[in-house]
């Protein structure tokens, strides 16, 4: 028996990377899992792997979290198939297509970052919270970033979006606390996802530099983020809400962005 037996979890951006690791871990703890992703193919492949590996029910749902109509449809589809989500992980996000200073950033780039990270988390949470309140149980975990905690050059849109998620987390936690719903955020540091591996190979990121700048001396793995999310999703975490918890090997405690400001 898992600690999340009889629970339904919705993980946005669950088709790959940190989102997939989270969905896989929650399923391993017994939750039925809905893997939501903007890519139907990624969601379907992830849900199939999770179902095969864990034996729990796992479904794929395609939606753009920045679109209100798609979000409402997706959450309704999940409720019909698995029951209304008891656990929501707002993980869907995009990374900077290029690293540039603020004045070189386009308005479209800035707005798209907010549409996915902030608007998306708001829309999916808004769709899920009423059922959580009615059941007097809910767990919402937002995936922010160390970029929302410290200043990081050439990442202004991403940093501001991830900072906004922190404010959203704290405020929603206050609004839902008396209903048995907790809202927390994790703030990953440099995690070795396939996307960041591609950036290392392309030379956009320096693997050794960021490993050296991280106090534990290495990059993190997606599963290390998933471990913390699993605790925050557990019924045993009922007294933890409004918290912003780094998973970064001490990177944000050091307060050094690790690259030249020139």
HUFEN-V19910 format. One record per residue. N is the residue number from 0. SS is DSSP state (h for helix, s for strand, l for the rest). PHI is phi in degrees with one decimal (999 if undefined). D_CENTER is the distance of its C-alpha to the mean C-alpha in whole Angstrom. Layout:
n: [N;N]
ss: [SS;SS]
phi: [PHI;PHI]
d_center: [D_CENTER;D_CENTER]
//
This chain:
n: [0;1;2;3;4;5;6;7;8;9;10;11;12;13;14;15;16;17;18;19;20;21;22;23;24;25;26;27;28;29;30;31;32;33;34;35;36;37;38;39;40;41;42;43;44;45;46;47;48;49;50;51;52;53;54;55;56;57;58;59;60;61;62;63;64;65;66;67;68;69;70;71;72;73;74;75;76;77;78;79;80;81;82;83;84;85;86;87;88;89;90;91;92;93;94;95;96;97;98;99;100;101;102;103;104;105;106;107;108;109;110;111;112;113;114;115;116;117;118;119;120;121;122;123;124;125;126;127;128;129;130;131;132;133;134;135;136;137;138;139;140;141;142;143;144;145;146;147;148;149;150;151;152;153;154;155;156;157;158;159;160;161;162;163;164;165;166;167;168;169;170;171;172;173;174;175;176;177;178;179;180;181;182;183;184;185;186;187;188;189;190;191;192;193;194;195;196;197;198;199;200;201;202;203;204;205;206;207;208;209;210;211;212;213;214;215;216;217;218;219;220;221;222;223;224;225;226;227;228;229;230;231;232;233;234;235;236;237;238;239;240;241;242;243;244;245;246;247;248;249;250;251;252;253;254;255;256;257;258;259;260;261]
ss: [l;l;l;l;l;l;l;s;s;s;s;s;l;l;l;l;h;h;h;h;h;h;h;h;h;h;h;h;l;l;l;s;s;s;s;s;s;l;l;h;h;h;h;h;h;h;h;h;h;h;h;h;h;h;l;l;l;s;s;s;s;s;l;l;l;l;l;h;h;h;h;h;h;h;h;h;h;h;h;h;h;h;l;l;l;l;s;s;s;s;l;l;l;l;l;l;l;l;l;l;l;h;h;h;l;l;h;h;h;h;h;h;h;h;h;h;h;h;h;h;h;h;h;h;h;h;h;h;h;h;h;h;h;h;h;l;l;s;s;s;s;s;s;l;l;h;h;h;l;l;l;l;l;l;l;h;h;h;h;h;h;h;h;h;h;h;h;h;h;h;h;h;h;h;h;h;h;h;h;l;s;s;s;s;s;s;s;s;l;l;s;l;l;h;h;h;h;h;h;h;h;h;l;l;l;l;h;h;h;h;h;h;h;l;l;l;l;l;l;s;l;h;h;h;h;h;h;h;h;h;h;h;h;l;h;h;h;l;l;l;l;l;l;s;s;s;s;l;l;l;h;h;h;h;l;l;l;l;l;l;l;l]
phi: [999;-96.9;-68.9;-110.3;-54.9;79.0;-97.7;-113.9;-116.6;-115.5;-118.0;-83.5;62.0;-87.5;-77.3;-162.4;60.7;-61.8;-59.9;-64.5;-60.6;-65.8;-59.5;-62.7;-67.5;-63.7;-64.2;-61.4;-88.6;107.5;-77.2;-70.5;-122.9;-104.8;-96.1;-104.2;-152.2;-68.9;-97.0;-61.9;-64.4;-64.5;-62.6;-65.0;-64.8;-64.9;-61.8;-64.7;-64.2;-63.9;-60.8;-66.7;-75.7;-108.3;79.9;-94.6;-74.6;-139.6;-122.1;-105.1;-134.5;-99.2;-168.3;-93.9;-66.5;-84.1;-105.1;-57.3;-63.8;-66.0;-65.5;-60.5;-61.4;-63.6;-65.9;-64.5;-63.1;-66.0;-61.0;-68.7;-88.1;-124.1;101.0;-58.9;-59.2;-88.1;-127.3;-125.7;-115.1;-85.6;-107.3;-55.3;-167.8;-129.7;-106.9;-58.4;-65.7;-153.3;-100.5;-138.1;-71.9;-55.5;-71.2;-95.0;-81.3;-84.3;-63.2;-61.1;-63.0;-63.4;-66.5;-65.4;-59.9;-70.9;-59.7;-78.5;-73.5;-94.2;-58.6;-61.0;-61.3;-63.0;-63.9;-69.5;-62.6;-58.4;-74.5;-98.1;-61.2;-56.0;-68.0;-62.2;-61.4;-63.1;-81.8;58.1;-156.5;-170.9;-133.3;-117.4;-124.8;-98.3;-96.5;-91.9;-170.2;-60.8;-66.0;-88.3;-106.3;-129.2;-74.2;-133.8;-63.3;67.4;-140.2;-62.2;-65.6;-64.9;-63.2;-66.6;-63.4;-69.8;-66.3;-61.2;-61.4;-66.7;-62.6;-62.1;-59.5;-64.8;-70.3;-63.8;-60.3;-67.4;-72.4;-111.5;-59.2;-78.0;-107.2;78.1;-108.6;-107.2;-134.4;-135.1;-133.7;-107.5;-125.6;-65.7;-92.4;-84.2;-112.3;-80.6;-86.8;-60.6;-62.4;-74.1;-61.0;-62.3;-69.8;-65.8;-62.6;-79.0;89.8;-69.6;-123.0;-99.8;-56.5;-68.0;-61.5;-72.3;-63.4;-68.5;-74.9;-86.1;-53.4;-77.8;84.7;-158.8;-81.5;-92.5;-110.8;-54.3;-64.5;-71.5;-71.2;-60.7;-59.4;-69.0;-60.1;-60.7;-63.9;-67.0;-85.8;-75.8;-56.4;-69.6;-93.6;-61.2;-97.9;-112.9;-150.8;75.7;-91.3;-119.6;-116.9;-68.5;-126.9;-143.6;62.5;90.4;-57.7;-72.9;-68.9;-70.4;74.0;-118.6;-67.0;81.2;-150.5;-63.1;-91.1;-85.4]
d_center: [26;22;21;19;22;22;19;17;13;11;8;7;7;9;12;11;10;7;6;10;11;9;10;13;13;13;16;18;18;20;17;18;15;14;12;12;12;14;16;18;19;16;15;19;19;16;17;20;20;18;21;23;22;21;24;21;21;18;18;17;16;16;15;15;12;15;18;19;21;19;16;19;20;17;17;21;21;18;20;24;23;21;21;19;16;16;12;9;6;5;2;6;7;11;13;16;19;21;21;24;25;25;28;27;24;25;24;22;20;19;19;17;14;14;15;11;9;11;13;11;9;13;14;12;12;16;17;16;17;21;21;19;22;24;23;23;20;16;13;10;7;5;3;7;9;13;14;13;15;18;20;20;22;22;18;19;17;14;15;16;13;10;13;14;10;12;15;13;12;16;17;16;16;20;21;19;21;24;23;21;18;15;13;11;8;8;9;9;13;14;13;15;13;16;15;16;19;20;20;22;24;25;25;23;21;24;23;25;25;21;22;25;24;21;23;23;24;21;18;15;14;11;13;13;9;10;13;12;9;12;14;13;13;16;19;21;18;20;21;18;16;15;15;13;13;13;12;14;18;19;19;18;21;23;23;24;22;24;25;28;28;31]
//
